[in-house]
Amino acid sequence: MKQAWRAVDRAAELLAAARGWLAAGLIDERAFGAISADYSSPGRQLGPIWRVLVFICVVVGASTATTVGFISFGVRSAGGVGVALLVFGVALAVLTDIVIDRSAFVPTGAEAATSLLATGYLCAAAFVLLDDLHLHGHEALRLTYPWCAVVFALAAWRWGFRFYAGAAAIFVLLLTAQVPGARLLWIAVAALIAAWASVARATRELTPSHRGGVELVRIVALAAIYVAINYYSVDTGFLEEIGRIIGAQRHHAGEVSLLLAALGSALFPLAVLAWGLRSRDRALITLGIVTAALSLTTIRFYFHIAPLWLVLAASGAALAVASVLLERWLRSGLDAERFGFTASALYDEGRRERLLPVAAALAMAPAARVMPEEPPGVTGSGGGFGGGGADGSF
Amino acid sequence: MNRTLLESVGRLRARGTLTDAQAGFFGRIARGELVSVRLELQIALWIGVTLIAAGAGTLVKENLAHLGPVTIGAGIALAAALCLWYVARAAPPFSWGPVASPTLAFDYVLLLGVLLIGTDLAYLETQYKILGPNWPWHLLLLSLIQLAFAFRYDSRAVLSLALASFAAWRGVAISFAGGALFGRHEEAIRVNALVVGALFVAAGMLIERAGRKAHFEPAFGNLGLLLLLGAAVAGAYGGYNHLDMVWFPALAVFSAATIAFAYRARRSDYFAQGVIAAYLGFLRLAVELHFEVGLFYLVSAGSFGVLLLLLWAHRRFKEEP
């Protein structure tokens, strides 16, 4: 990442924080105005809606332009397509640099689109060229996955998009799954990645984008460890299936493996949750809660402890009541905080606060009735029994 | 620890932009000594409410034979009443302006209560056939009840649910689940979506003009435009092998009108919907022209043309990044 981009990245983070502080009522307009004046980037700002529109236009425009290129240059053979994808990928990578460097708008959404197409083309080029060299299946994947990991890691390092950092980690893990007896190697590699990311995050001076990328890598690695030690995953040989050659015998877990998986499914979420609470790390806390929910779901899969409706309603009620009690407990502490946690808004939680209930409501909207004009066999979107209505039949 | 933010806070304090107290507070946030879990609590509430509502639905489905209809109906009604009792007790006085939620859980408890009413109403209608062949009218009744709760307790969430229930009454799913609008035989649904969308947009304009819950206008307007433009797009694409000469011009008119109105009113959200609808219409037209290779040139040039238009038009809009 260039020095100038780092400065813009840091300024953007501070501006976003200041906007959140203003929204939460922690600073006044005067202070916000002063921060904006000091840290505003030289370019105009595009809001999220505009960035999405620009992103769509550039993705459609550039991908159809690529097709035009293929047709115009008469590229037909697999080798030709592979080389052309490499060339287009590099060209789009250069274009991404130019957009970030020269664009009058910061950020635009265009750099996200060109970088996505660049990485996509470069990864696809490897698949196509290996196919042209008659390398298929696991042989090809063992070469393609490290290539993709390198491409995404370089993209994350150069442009700072955290999504690419997460994708790079996933490709490294997928490579380990290609080796026989992959589970132990998968866990070892994921643990190494998580350890590296934790150390890098704590000790190195990173730009906001790179810090976000490293955080995502850590969460991906920890989630990968859970995937490897979950009882259901071990029982069904989920990881072994990824690297299994067609026709080869399916993996069957031994009793010791299953016992260790049961212990892992129970202890891993608690350990991550404890780590998150101790370090006041929201991502770890969330991961701990999600993995705990997955472990409970795994238990429910093997042991029918209660009817489904009771499990749903009881777990929902427990979750809702726990949230309300926790919020009250935090609010009743000195300065509305306890042990470094607060339920008050510190950043832009207010904006999400308005959107979340609406999303929840629309997710539970009743199914539409089936229109009588429709001919037999054709239905509208009516169907099941929803939270807020029914279509006439249970 | 966020070193960049910590250094910036220090600089802002040195310049006098932040007071000592503010710098100390933000310094704690940057060092990770103070963390807000507000969003996580909200997500937990959201999931909790969704699970409870799903549990109630499953209970009704699975236990029709075991439990009597009175037991199930009364049980769900009691749960709904408990939620609404809490809401009535905690609610601030009514106002035509925006009213802040008194607690974090308020919106979700209200939503759960309203969802349970919907479940109960649908269950009772199915059991006792009160409306007979006119059973879909229970969706209209439900929509009106939800609308009343939304206005009384100033809830955008319940308002969205009310609008979705109203659309469902006319056979239209807000989520466009299953692509129902796009089928060859879904003309009636598309017309309904168009009318319902126009009604929502008009209602939004009305409440804004009247100054009665004017902050609800974006919910009315966005859902209305989604239905209106969605129906027109579906109509333009619904003809399969030929361009529908009723829906395509309708799409052109609606999207142009939306873009023009949004440009005048400086509304980014409406402008985006108009541009996307117009763009989809352009793609449909490009396919119809059977240019073969030329199609790719056209789409590529059109996309970059729209891009330039966006960057030019953006100057007029003021939007928070």
Interface residues (C-beta under 8 A of the other chain):
Chain A: R10 E13 L14 A17 R19 W21 L26 I27 A31 A34 I35 D38 Y39 R44 Q45 L46 G47 P48 I49 W50 V52 L53 V54 I56 C57 V58 V60 G61 A62 T64 A65 T67 V68 I71 F105 A110 A202 E205 T207 P208 R211 S279 R280 D281 R282 I285 T286 I289 P307 L308 W309 L310 V311 L312 A313 A314 S315 G316 A317 A318 L319 A320 V321 A322 S323 V324 L326 E327 L330 E337 G340 F341 T342 A343 S344 A345 L346 Y347 E349 R352 E353 R354 L356 P357 V358 A359 A360 A361 L362 A363 M364 A365 P366 A367 A368 R369 V370 M371 E373 E374 P375 V378 T379 G380 S381 G382 F385 G386 G387 G388 G389 A390 G392 S393 F394
Chain B: M1 N2 R3 T4 L5 S8 L12 R15 T17 L18 Q22 F25 F26 I29 G32 E33 L34 V35 S36 V37 R38 L39 E40 L41 Q42 I43 A44 L45 W46 I47 G48 V49 T50 L51 I52 A53 A54 G55 A56 G57 T58 L59 V60 K61 E62 N63 L64 T103 L104 A105 D107 Y108 L111 L112 V114 L115 G118 T119 L121 A122 Y123 E125 T126 W135 P136 H138 L139 L142 Q146 S155 R156 A157 V158 S160 L161 A164 S165 A167 A168 W169 R170 G171 V172 A173 I174 S175 F176 A177 G178 A180 G183 H185 E186 E187 A188 I189 N192 A219 S268 D269 F271 A272 V275 I276 Y279 V293 F296 Y297 V299 S300 G302 S303 F304 V306 L307 L310 L311 H314 F317 E319 E320 P321
